C-alpha cells in the first residue's frame, strides 16, 4: 500500500436497533463500554486510517458525544431513513477529504479488530471492492410456501458477509449516487450495490468474533464472552508528591486550579495524574512513570501530564485489556478539592476514555501535620484496576 494513500471510514450508527431492547443498541454498554465506542475505537486508533466519519440519528447527538468521548472522528453527519441512505450521507460528507479507500462499518459490530481493518484496506487497495466473509458451518435450507424445503444449497460456496466492507472511494460513491437516482433502496449491504453497479466484489478473511449485536441474547452472550476473555484482573497503586513554590495555579487531575502557589516540577507537576500513571503501569508490571518519561529528558520539561495518562491507557489497550476502575486520593490543606471533585473526575474520564462512573477522586488533609500540613507540597495516592486477557 502506498504511503500517500488515504483511508477513510464511514461508521453507520443511525439505526434504532429496537430488537436489542430499550434504546438504540449502539449506545448500550457492552463490557463496560458503549457499543459505538468499541466499534469506533479500533478505527480511530488504526495507523492507516486518516478519517472516521460517523453517521448518526440527529436525536442521538447528545448520547453520541458522551459515548465516544476521547476518540478522534469527524463531526457526525445525519443519517437517512434507511441504512443505504445513511451510508450515502456518510460518503458525501467524506467527499471533501478525497480519500482513496473507504471502509463502511456497522456500529452494531463492536468487536472489529486491527487485523481485520488492515485486511480490509489491503483488499480494497488490491481489488477495488472487497468484503470480509466467514464460512457457513450449518446446513442451509431454502423453503417455499408452507415452510416446505425446496432446496439445499452447497454450503461450501456459502459465506456470511460482515463489515467493514471496503472500496475505492470514488467507485462506491458513484454507485450509491446511481442507486439513489434510480430510486433503488432495497439493497441490504454495500456489496450488493457494488454488484448492481457492475463491480466485481472480492472476499477476504473475516472474523468470527466480529459479530453483529441484534437481540438481547446477543448482549448476554457477548458480556459473558468478554468476562471470560478479560479474566486476568490486576490492581496497581501509585504515589506522587511535588513541592510548592511561587505561582498562581496548580494542575490537579488535569484541571487548572487557581492557587497562591504552583508546583516545582519538571513537567506540570500534576500529582493526581502522575500517581494514576504509576498505578496503571504497576498493574501492568510495566515500570513506573520515571522509566517511561525520565525527568532527565528535556523533552518532558513543562509537559502536560494528560499525555502521560493517555500513554498508560494505550499500554493497557495494546495488551488487549480494559480499565475497570481509577481512583485518586489527594492530600492537601489547600486548594479545596470538594467543589472540583466532579470536574476532575470528568477530566480523567475524558483523557482515559473511561466512563466517569469508573473514576473516583477523593481528598483529605493531614491535620496540619507534615509537609502537606505546612502547605509545602501536595501528595496523591492512586489505584487502578484493569482487566487483561489470560495469557496462554
C-alpha positions in Angstrom: 0.0 0.0 0.0 1.4 3.4 -1.0 2.2 5.6 1.9 0.3 8.5 0.4 -3.0 6.5 0.2 -5.7 8.0 2.4 -8.2 5.6 4.0 -11.5 6.9 5.4 -14.2 5.1 7.4 -18.0 5.5 7.4 -19.3 4.4 10.7 -23.1 3.7 10.3 -24.9 4.4 13.6 -28.2 6.0 12.7 -30.4 2.9 13.2 -32.8 2.5 16.1 -31.9 -1.2 16.9 -35.2 -1.9 18.6 -34.8 -5.7 18.5 -32.0 -5.4 21.1 -34.2 -3.9 23.8 -34.7 -0.5 25.2 -32.9 2.4 23.4 -30.7 2.4 20.4 -28.4 -0.6 20.8 -25.3 1.3 19.6 -25.4 3.3 22.9 -25.9 0.4 25.2 -23.0 -0.8 27.3 -21.1 -4.0 26.5 -18.2 -5.0 28.7 -18.3 -1.6 30.4 -18.1 0.5 27.2 -20.8 1.8 24.8 -21.1 -0.4 21.7 -20.4 2.5 19.4 -17.2 3.4 21.4 -15.9 -0.1 20.8 -16.9 0.0 17.2 -15.2 3.3 16.6 -12.1 2.8 18.8 -10.3 0.3 16.5 -10.6 2.7 13.5 -9.7 5.8 15.4 -6.5 4.2 16.7 -5.5 2.4 13.5 -2.3 3.8 12.0 -3.6 3.6 8.4 -6.9 5.3 8.9 -7.0 9.0 8.2 -10.6 10.0 8.8 -13.5 8.5 10.7 -17.0 9.8 9.6 -19.8 8.8 12.0 -23.4 8.8 10.7 -26.0 9.2 13.5 -29.6 10.0 14.1 -29.9 13.7 15.0 -32.0 12.7 18.0 -29.0 10.8 19.4 -26.4 13.7 19.2 -26.1 14.1 23.0 -25.7 10.4 23.6 -23.2 10.1 20.8 -21.0 12.9 22.2 -20.8 11.2 25.6 -20.4 7.7 24.2 -17.3 8.4 22.1 -15.6 10.9 24.2 -11.8 10.8 23.7 -11.9 9.2 20.2 -10.8 11.0 17.1 -13.6 11.5 14.5 -15.2 14.0 12.1 -18.3 15.9 13.2 -21.2 13.4 12.8 -23.5 13.7 9.8 -27.2 12.9 10.0 -28.4 9.6 8.7 -31.3 8.9 6.4 -34.5 6.8 6.6 -32.6 3.6 5.5 -29.1 2.2 6.1 -28.4 2.8 2.4 -29.4 6.5 2.7 -27.2 6.8 5.8 -24.2 5.4 4.0 -24.6 7.8 1.1 -24.8 10.7 3.6 -21.5 9.5 5.1 -19.8 9.1 1.7 -20.9 12.6 0.7 -19.6 14.0 3.9 -16.2 12.4 3.1 -16.0 13.7 -0.5 -14.1 16.9 0.5 -11.4 14.7 2.2 -10.8 13.0 -1.2 -9.9 9.6 0.3 -8.6 6.8 -1.9 -10.2 3.9 0.1 -13.3 3.9 2.2 -14.3 1.2 4.8 -18.0 1.1 5.6 -18.8 -0.4 9.0 -21.9 -1.0 11.1 -21.6 0.4 14.6 -23.5 -2.7 15.9 -20.3 -4.7 15.3 -18.2 -3.6 18.2 -15.6 -6.3 18.1 -13.8 -5.3 14.9 -10.0 -5.9 15.2 -7.0 -4.1 14.0 -6.1 -7.1 11.9 -9.5 -7.2 10.2 -9.2 -3.5 9.4 -5.8 -4.0 7.9 -7.1 -6.8 5.7 -9.9 -4.6 4.5 -7.6 -1.8 3.5 -5.2 -4.2 1.7 -8.1 -6.0 -0.1 -9.6 -2.7 -1.4 -6.2 -1.4 -2.5 -5.7 -4.6 -4.5 -9.2 -5.3 -5.9 -11.2 -2.1 -5.6 -14.1 -3.7 -3.9 -14.0 -6.4 -1.2 -15.9 -7.7 1.8 -15.0 -9.8 4.8 -16.7 -13.2 5.0 -16.8 -16.3 7.2 -17.7 -19.8 6.2 -21.2 -21.3 6.9 -20.9 -24.2 9.2 -24.6 -25.2 9.4 -26.6 -26.8 6.5 -28.8 -24.2 4.9 -32.3 -24.9 3.6 -34.4 -23.0 1.1 -38.1 -23.1 1.9 -41.2 -22.1 0.0 -44.8 -21.6 0.8 -45.9 -23.5 3.8 -42.3 -23.8 5.0 -41.5 -26.9 2.9 -37.9 -27.4 1.9 -37.3 -26.7 -1.8 -33.5 -26.9 -2.0 -30.3 -27.5 0.0 -27.5 -25.2 -1.3 -24.0 -26.3 -1.3 -22.7 -24.8 1.9 -19.1 -24.9 0.6 -20.0 -22.0 -1.6 -21.9 -20.0 1.0 -20.4 -17.2 3.1 -21.6 -14.9 5.8 -20.9 -11.3 4.9 -19.6 -8.9 7.5 -18.4 -5.3 7.7 -16.1 -3.3 7.3 -16.8 -3.6 3.5 -14.0 -1.8 1.6 -14.0 0.0 -1.7 -12.2 2.5 -3.9 -13.9 5.7 -2.7 -14.9 7.3 -6.0 -16.3 4.0 -7.3 -18.6 3.2 -4.4 -19.7 6.9 -4.1 -20.8 6.8 -7.7 -22.6 3.5 -7.3 -24.5 4.9 -4.3 -25.4 8.0 -6.2 -26.7 6.0 -9.1 -28.8 3.8 -6.9 -30.3 6.9 -5.2 -31.0 8.5 -8.6 -32.7 5.3 -9.8 -34.8 5.2 -6.6 -33.3 1.8 -5.6 -33.4 1.5 -1.8 -33.7 -2.3 -1.4 -30.0 -3.2 -1.1 -29.1 -5.0 2.1 -25.4 -4.1 2.1 -22.9 -2.0 0.1 -21.5 -5.0 -1.7 -25.0 -5.6 -3.2 -24.9 -2.0 -4.6 -21.4 -2.6 -6.0 -22.6 -5.8 -7.7 -25.6 -4.0 -9.2 -23.3 -1.3 -10.5 -21.3 -3.9 -12.3 -18.3 -4.2 -10.0 -16.6 -7.5 -9.1 -16.6 -7.9 -5.4 -13.8 -9.9 -3.9 -13.8 -11.5 -0.4 -11.2 -11.7 2.3 -11.0 -13.5 5.6 -13.5 -12.2 8.2 -13.5 -12.7 11.9 -16.0 -14.9 13.8 -15.7 -12.5 16.8 -16.8 -9.6 14.6 -20.5 -10.4 15.2 -23.4 -8.1 14.9 -25.4 -7.3 18.1 -29.1 -7.7 17.3 -31.0 -9.2 20.1 -30.9 -9.1 23.9 -29.5 -12.6 23.9 -26.5 -11.3 21.8 -25.7 -8.9 24.6 -25.9 -11.5 27.3 -23.7 -13.9 25.3 -21.1 -11.3 24.5 -20.9 -10.0 28.0 -20.1 -13.5 29.2 -17.5 -13.9 26.4 -15.8 -10.7 27.3 -15.8 -11.5 31.0 -14.1 -14.8 30.3 -11.6 -13.3 27.9 -10.6 -10.5 30.2 -10.4 -12.6 33.3 -6.9 -11.6 34.4 -7.8 -8.9 36.9 -5.0 -6.8 38.2 -4.6 -3.8 40.6 -1.8 -1.3 40.9 -1.1 1.6 43.2 0.8 4.8 42.8 2.1 7.7 44.8 3.4 11.1 43.9 4.3 14.3 45.6 5.5 17.7 44.5 6.7 20.7 46.4 5.1 24.1 46.1 6.7 27.4 45.2 5.8 30.8 43.7 2.9 30.9 41.3 -0.8 31.4 40.8 -2.2 27.9 40.0 -1.7 24.1 40.2 -2.6 21.4 37.8 -4.5 18.6 39.6 -6.1 15.7 37.8 -6.0 17.5 34.5 -7.7 20.6 35.9 -6.1 24.1 36.2 -6.8 25.2 39.8 -6.2 28.8 40.9 -4.0 28.9 43.9 -1.5 31.1 45.7 1.4 28.7 44.8 2.5 26.5 41.9 4.2 23.1 41.7 8.0 22.9 41.5 8.3 20.1 39.0 9.9 19.1 35.7 6.5 18.7 34.0 3.3 20.4 35.0 3.6 18.6 38.4 0.1 17.1 38.3 0.4 14.8 41.3 -3.0 13.2 40.7 -2.3 12.1 37.1 1.2 11.1 37.9 0.0 8.8 40.7 -2.6 7.4 38.3 0.0 6.7 35.7 2.1 4.8 38.2 -0.9 2.8 39.3 -1.7 1.7 35.8 1.9 0.9 35.0 2.1 -1.0 38.2 -1.0 -3.1 37.3 0.7 -3.9 34.0 4.0 -4.7 35.8 5.5 -2.2 33.3 7.9 0.0 35.2 6.9 3.4 36.5 6.4 6.9 35.1 10.1 7.8 35.6 11.2 4.9 33.4 8.9 5.9 30.6 9.3 9.7 30.9 12.7 10.4 32.5 13.0 13.7 34.3 16.5 14.0 32.8 14.9 14.2 29.3 14.4 17.9 28.4 11.6 16.8 26.1 9.3 16.5 29.1 10.1 19.8 30.7 6.8 21.6 31.3 4.9 18.8 29.6 1.2 18.4 30.2 0.5 15.3 32.2 -2.6 14.3 30.2 -0.2 12.8 27.6 1.3 10.6 30.3 -2.1 9.2 31.3 -3.1 8.6 27.6 0.2 6.7 27.2 -0.5 4.5 30.1 -4.1 3.8 28.9 -2.7 2.9 25.5 -0.3 0.4 27.1 -3.4 -1.3 28.5 -5.1 -1.3 25.1 -2.0 -2.7 23.4 -2.2 -5.7 25.7 -5.9 -6.2 24.7 -7.0 -5.0 28.2 -9.6 -2.6 29.7 -9.5 -0.3 32.6 -12.1 -1.2 35.2 -11.6 1.5 37.8 -9.4 4.5 38.5 -9.2 6.1 42.0 -7.2 9.1 43.2 -6.8 10.5 46.7 -5.3 14.0 47.1 -3.6 15.0 50.3 -3.5 18.8 50.9 -4.8 21.6 53.1 -5.5 23.8 50.1 -6.8 24.2 47.5 -10.2 22.7 48.5 -10.9 19.7 46.3 -14.5 19.1 47.1 -16.0 21.8 44.8 -13.8 20.5 41.9 -14.2 16.8 42.5 -16.6 16.0 39.7 -14.8 18.3 37.3 -11.6 16.3 38.0 -13.5 13.0 37.5 -14.8 14.2 34.2 -11.4 15.3 33.0 -9.8 12.0 34.0 -12.6 10.2 32.2 -12.1 12.3 29.1 -8.4 11.7 29.0 -8.6 8.0 29.6 -11.7 7.2 27.6 -13.2 5.5 30.7 -16.8 6.1 31.8 -17.0 8.7 34.6 -18.8 6.1 36.7 -15.5 4.2 36.9 -13.5 7.2 38.1 -13.2 8.3 41.8 -11.5 11.4 43.2 -11.2 11.9 46.9 -9.4 14.3 49.2 -8.1 14.5 52.7 -5.9 16.7 54.9 -3.0 15.7 57.1 -4.5 17.7 60.1 -1.8 20.3 59.6 0.9 17.8 60.2 4.0 17.2 58.0 4.9 19.0 54.7 1.3 18.8 53.4 0.0 20.2 56.6 2.5 23.1 56.4 1.4 23.6 52.7 4.9 23.0 51.4 3.6 20.4 48.9 0.7 18.3 47.7 0.7 14.5 47.7 -1.5 11.9 45.9 -2.1 8.2 46.1 -3.9 6.3 43.3 -5.1 2.8 42.5 -6.1 1.3 39.1 -7.9 -1.9 38.4 -7.5 -3.4 34.9 -8.7 -6.5 33.1 -6.3 -8.3 30.7 -6.8 -11.4 28.6 -5.4 -14.6 30.1 -2.0 -15.4 28.7 -1.8 -18.9 27.4 
